[in-house]
Amino acid sequence: MKICKVTQETIGEVVPLFNAYREFYGQSSDLQQAEQFIQERVMGGESTIFLTYLEEKPVGFAQLFPVFSSVAMKRAFLLNDLFVAEQARKQGIAQSLMEQCYAYCQQEGARYMMLETARDNVQAQKLYEKMGMTVDETVYYYSIYW
């Protein structure tokens, strides 16, 4: 297993996984739009994406978006996307991606890394708890969708 940071040269390798991730969440397949989205994030420095390879084939990715803690006056990160191709699951890839994200966030001096997951995504919750993450019961998160 090898994990690399996505660059301009490797964007095309993460696009099919990103598209599959979106399909997993009920969105229609759109490889062209997926590539444009990833291209804009990477080229604009708006996200950091790690891509996992098994036997030279891309099989999983994690995408971090920077946010900031005004109180701590530090950078923080939102782990917005974590996906492993179905045929590569149960091989420790998601955990390795999480470990890579932790290392990156700590290297960047981040105050914290956070994520959200569906209440019924029990498998993912087990991994997050195994990795030391906890449900934050001290705050409410509000959102509005358009």
N, C-alpha and C positions, 0 to 999 in steps of 0.2 A: 504494500500500500504506500502510495506517495501522495502528499498534499502540497499543492502549489497555490500561490496567489495568482488570480486571474489578471492577465495583462492584455493589452491591445491585441497581441498576437494570439492569445488563447480564448478570446471571447467566443469564437465559434464553437468551442468545445463545451462550453457551459450552456449555450442556448437550448439545445434539445432537453437538457435536464430541467432548466428553468421553465420551459414550456410544459413539460410533464408535471412539474410541481403545480403550475397554475391549473392544469387539467384536473389534478388531484383535488383541488379546491373548487371544482365545478365550472371553471372558465373554459371557453372554446379554445381550441388549438389555434395559435397564430405565431408561427415561427418568425415571420418578418417583424412583427411588433415586439416580440420577445427580444430579438436581437437588437432592435433599436433601443429598447428600454435598458438593456444591459450595457450597450455601447455608451449611452448617455451617462449612466451611473459611473462606469469605470473611467471614461475619459474626463468627466467633470470632477473626479475625485469625491464623488458623493457616496460611494460605498466601497467596501472592501469585500471581495469574494474569494473564498478558498474552494478549490476544486480537488476532489480526491480521485486518484487513478488506481485501478486494480489491473494489473497486467497491461499497462499502457492505455487502458480504456477508461474514460471519464465515467464515474458511477455515482458521484454525490457532490453536493456543494452546500456552502453556508454563506449567507450574505449579511454583513454587518453595516448598519447605518449609524453615523455619528449623531449624537445628541449631546446636550450639555447639562450639567448640574450647576445651577446658579448658586445654590447654597454652598456647595463644596468648591465652586469656581474651578471645576475640572470637566474634562471631556468624559462622556459615557457612551455606551453603545447599545443599540437595539439589534438583537439577533432577529432579523425579520424573516429570514428564510433558511430552512434546513431541510434538505431532501436527499434521499438515497434511492436510486433506482430499485425497483421491486426485486429484480434478480440478484441484487447485491446486498440485500438486507440481512440482518442477523450475523454480520461479520465484524462488528465493532466500528463500522465506518462513521456512523452518526456520533458515537462517543469520541472518536479521533478528531472529527471536525469540531466538536465542542471544545476539546482540549486545545486545539489550534486557535480557536476563537478566544479562549481564556488567556492563552499565552500572548496573543496579539494585543488584547485589551490591557493586560498588565504591562506589557512593553510600552504601550502608548500612555501609560500613567492614568488610565481610566478610573473613575470613581466606582463604576459598576457596569455590569452588562445585564440587560433585561430582555425578556421575550414575552410573547403571549401565545397561548395555544387554546384550542377549542376544549371545552369542558369534557367532551367525549373522546378526546385524543389520549386515552389512558396509556398507550404504549410510550408516547413521547413524554408524558408526565413522569413515568417511571424512570426514564433516562435522566430527565432534568433533576429529579430528586436524588438519583444515584450520583449525579455530578455535583451535588451540594447546593443546588438551587432550592429556594423555598417560595411558597406562595406568600406574597406580601399582603397581609390582612390589615395593614395599618392605613392604607389609602384606598380611595375609590378612583377608578379610571373612568372618565366620561368620554364619549365620542359622538360624533354626528357624521352620518354618511350621506353622500350625494350621489 
